[in-house]
Amino acid sequence: MAPADQTILITGASGFVGSGVVLGILKAGYKVRLTIRDPAQEEWLKKVFGHEGQVTFVVVPDFLKAGAFDEVVKGVDFVVHTASPIPTPELLQPWKENYIDPAVIPTQSLLESATKEPKIKKVVITSSSISFVPLDRSLLGESRTASEKSGNPSVGPLDEFSKVDFGFPFGAYHASKIAGDLATWEFHSSKKPHYSIVSIHPDFVYGAIPVLKSVKDIDNHHTTSAILWREYNGIDGLLRFQDVDHSVHVEDVAEAHVKALSDDVKDGERFLLSAGEFKWDDLLKHAQEKYPELGFKLNTIPSWKDGWTATYFKLDASKAEKELGIKYKDIYQQFDDLVDHIKTLPKE
C-alpha cells in the first residue's frame, strides 16, 4: 500500500522533535493525524507543516485521562508517539507527578488504545538514548558506552519512582525516559498486541526548530536545540558539562522514524541515534568564522558544574547506520541548519 493511502497518528507535533518527525513523514507521502492539546495551536501548525490535504488535527486536551486516545486511533494505520515532558527550570518536585507520570501514563494509554484498532500495524515510540544509560554512569564500566545491547538500567519497580529524589529537573527527566521505555516494553511482553512496536532513541537533538515563531520565541523553548543556541550566545544551559559532547540532527531522527514504518523493520526493534562526539570549542570556532556578524561566544564552564564530567557517557549508534541506512549529519550541519532557520525568523 502506498504511503498516500495510509494515515499515521502522531503525538507531540507541536514540539521540536515531533514537528521534525511530522515534516519527515509528510515528505515521505503519508497522511497524518496530529494530536494537539489546544485548538488554538492548529492555525500556526498548519503554516508550519503545509501539505494541505495530508494533515488533520484532533484535540486531546489531557493525555493523562483514561481512554484519552480511544477515539483518535480509529482508522489509522500507524501510530508515532513523540510527546514527552521536558525539563524546565520552574518544573520541579514532585518528580513523579511532573516527569514520570507524563512519560509513562500516556505511553501506556496510547498502546492500550491501539489494541482496540485492528487496522494499526505498528506503533513507533520516540524514546531517548539516555533510556539505555544508568543514573549512575559508573555502571557503564570503563568504556562509558551505551548501545541498544545495554538495555534499560535496573531502576526497580516503576511505582517506586515516587520515593526517589532526583535532585534537579534533568535527573527527573532522565528517569522519565527510562520509565517510559520500561513501560513500553513491559506492555509489549505482557499484552502481546496485534501490532508491532519499535522504539527510536535519539541523542541530544539539534537542528532547525520548525515550530519557532520568532527569534525572541527561542527564549521560551527548553528544547536541546534552543539550549544550544543560547549556549553560543553566552547563556549557560543544562547540556554542556565538559569539553566534549555528542548529538544527532533532527532530520536524521525524522528519517529513522520514517524508515521504522517499513515492513522490513520487525517487531521489538530499538534504534539508538547519534552522529558521534564533537568538541564545544571546535564548534565555537566554526560558528565565529562562518557567522562573524552574529557574535557567537561560549562561556567557560561555570564552577557549579565541577565534577559533572563523571556523568559523561558515549554512544554506539552503528546499528541504525547499518540497518536503517542512516548517514548522520555532523554537529556543524546541525548548527548551520539551526542558524539558517533562525536567520529567516522575525525578531519578535
N, C-alpha and C positions, 0 to 999 in steps of 0.2 A: 504494500500500500504506500502510495506517495506521501511525502510529508504534508502536502497541501490538503490531504484528505484526513489528517489526524490532528487532534486537539490536545494540547498539554496544559494542565492546570499548574500555575506557578505561584508560589507564595513568596513574599518578600520583594516584590517587583519595585517597590519604591526605595529600596536600599541600594548601596553601592554595588556589591557583588550581584545581588538579584537583578538589578537593571542591566548589568553587563551580560548576565546569562540570558535574559529576555531578548536582548538585541541579537545575540548569537543564534538563538533558537529561531527567531523571526527570519534572520538571514538564511537559515537552512530551509525555510519554506513552510514551517509548521504554523498552524493556528494556535493562538494562546488565549487562555482564560486566566486573568490576573486577579488575585485577591488584593483588596485594599481595605484598610480599616475605616477610612473616612471618605465619603463620596466626593468631598472637595478635592481629593488627590487626583481624580480622574482627568480633569481638564489638562493639568500640567503633564501628566504621564502620557496622554495622547500625543502631545507635542514631542515628548522625548522619544517615543517609540515609533511614531509614524505607522507605516504599514496598515493603513486603513483597510478594513475588511478581514484582516487576520487577527485583530485584537478585540477582546471583550473584557469587561470588568465585572467583578462580583464583590459585594461588600461583606466582609466578615469582621465585624467590629471587635469581637472578643475571641481570640484564639484559645483562651483557657476554658471557654464554655464547653460543656459536654455536648458532643454531636455538632460542633461548630462547622465541620466540613461535610456533613452528611449530604447536603443538597448540592454543594458546589462541585463535588466529584462526579455527579451524574453525567454520563455521556462522554467523558474524556477518555483518551487512550493511554495517556501517561500523566504522572504527577512529578513535579520537580519542587522540592521543599528547600528554599534558600533562607527563609525567615529565621532570624535568631537574635536574641538580645545582645547588645554590645556594651562594653564597659564605658561609663561616663563618670566624670568627677563627682557629680552630685548623686549618682545612683549607688548607694552604699548598702549597709545592712537593713533588713535581714537578707542575707545572701541567698538563702533558699528561695524565698518569695520573689526576689528581684532578678535572679540569674538562673538558678537551677530549674525551678518550675516552668518559666517561659521557654526553656530549651527542651525540657522533657515532655511536658503535658501536650503541647501542640503536635509534637512529633508522634507521640503515641496515638493521639486523637485522629490525626490525618491518616496514619497507617490503618487504624481501625475503620475509618470511614471508607477507605479504598477497598476494604474487603467486601463492602456492600455493592460495589460496582463491578460486575463481571467483565466489563469491557476493558478495564485497566490491565495493561500488560506489564508495566514496570513503574516503580517509584524510585526516583533518584534523590538522595538526601545529600544536601551540602553540609558537610561537617567541617573539620579543620585538621591541619597537620598536628596540632597540639593534642588532639584526642589520642595520639599514639605516644605522647610524651608524659612521663610521670611528673607529678607535682614536685617530687624530689629528683632533680636531674641526675644525681649521682647514681641512680638506679639504671641509667643507660650504660654504665660501665665506662671504660677509658675512651672509647670511641665517641661517646656522647651522641651517637647517631640513631635516629628513629626511622622506621620504614613500616610498610604495611605488615611485615612479618613480626614487628614488635607487638602488635595487638594493643588493646586498651590496657592501661595500667590498672593494677589492682587497687581499688579505692573503697571496697566494702559495699554493702547494700545501698541502693540509691536512697532509701528512706532515711539513711543516717547522715545524709548531707546537711540536714537541718541542725546537726550538732557541731558542725565544723566551722571554725573561724578562719576564713581565707585571708584575712588581714587587709586586703585592698582590692579594688574592683577587678584588676586584671587577674588576680588569683582566683576570684569567684568566676570570672569569665572562662578561664582555663578549665576549671572544674565543670562548668556547664557544658563545655564541648565534649569532655569525657562522658558526662552523664547522658547527654543527648545521643551520643554514639552507642553507649551501652543500652539505652532504651530501644534504639533501632534494632540492634542485633538480638536482644532478648525477645523482642516481638517476633522477629524472623524465626527464631528457633522454637518458640513456644506456640505461635499461632500458625506457622507454616502457610502463609497466604497464597492465594492462587497466582499472584503476580510476583515478578522478580523484584529484588531490592539491590540497588547499587549505591555506594557512597563515594563522594568526592571530598578530598581532604586538602584544601589549598594551604600553602604557606602564607605569610603576610602578603596581602594582595595590594598591588599598586597599579597605576594607570589612570586613564581618564575617568571622571566620575559623572556619568551621564545625567544624573538627576539634579546636579547643581544648577541653581537659577542665576547666581551671580558670584563674583569673586568674594564679596562680603559673606555670602552664604556658607563659604567653606569654614568660617569661624565656628559655625554651629554643627559641623559634621565631626563625629568622633570615629569615623572610619579610618582604616590604616592609610589610605592614600591621602586623606586630608591631614593626618598627623605628619606624614612625610613632607607635605608642602609646608606645614608650619615649622617643622624641624629646620628646613632650609631657609626659613625666614626668621630664624633666631628664637623660636618658641619651643622650649623643651617639651618633648612628649613622652609617652609611656612605651615606646618601641626601642629606642636607642639606649642600650646599657653597656655597649662595648664597641670596639673599633670595627668589628666585622659583623655582618648580619646576612640574611638570606630572604628571598622573596619570590613572587610569581606575578606575571601580568594578568590583569583581569580578563583579557581576551583569551589567554590560554585556559583560564578557568572556564570560560564560556564554551570554548571548543571541547573541553573534556566532558562537559555536560551533554553537548550535542552528540558526541561520539558514544557516550554511555547509553544512549537510547537505542543503539544498534542491537539487532538480534545476536550479533557476534559477541557482545558483552554479556556474559552469563550471570545468573542469579548469584548473589553473595560476594561479588567483586568489590574491592575497595582500592581507590587510586589516590596516592599522595602526589601533590603537585608542587614543584619548586624548581626555579631556574638556577638555584645554587647561590653560593656566597658572593658578597661584594664588600668593599671597604667604604665606609661612610665618607672618609676624606677623599677617596678617589672620585666618588660621585660628586662631591663638592667641587673639585677641580673641573670636572666635566661641566657642571652647572654654571660655574663662573666664566669659563672660557666660551661656552656656547651662548649664554644669555647674559652678557655683561651689563646690559641695561636693566636687568631685574634685581641686581644687587643681592644675589643669594649669599647667605652666610650660615655658619653652623657653629653653635656654641661648643665650648669644651664640655665634656660630660660632667655634670654637676656632682659635687661631693656626696649628695644624698643617694646617689646611685652606686657608691663604692660597695664592692662586694657582689654586685649583681652579675658579674661575669660568670659566677658559679652557676647561674641559671641558663647559660648558653647551651644550645643543642644544635646538632646538624641533622640534615635530612637526606635520605636516599630516595630520590624520585624517579629512578630509572624505569620502574615498571610502567608508568604512564607513557614514557617515551617509547618503550618497546611495544606495548600492547595497544595503546591508543594512537600512537604516531605523533605525539605532541612534540613540537620543536620549540623549545622555550625561548621567549624573548627576554633578553638580559635586562638588568636594572637600568641601563642607560635608555633603552627603548621604553621601559616602564615610566621613567621620569620624563622623558621627552614627550610622551603621549599625554601625560598629566599636564605638563606646561602648555603644550599646544592647545589643549582643550580650554584651560583656564584663560588663555590669551583671547579666546573667542567670546568670553562672557562679558556682560556689562559689569561695571564696578559694583553697583548695588541693585 
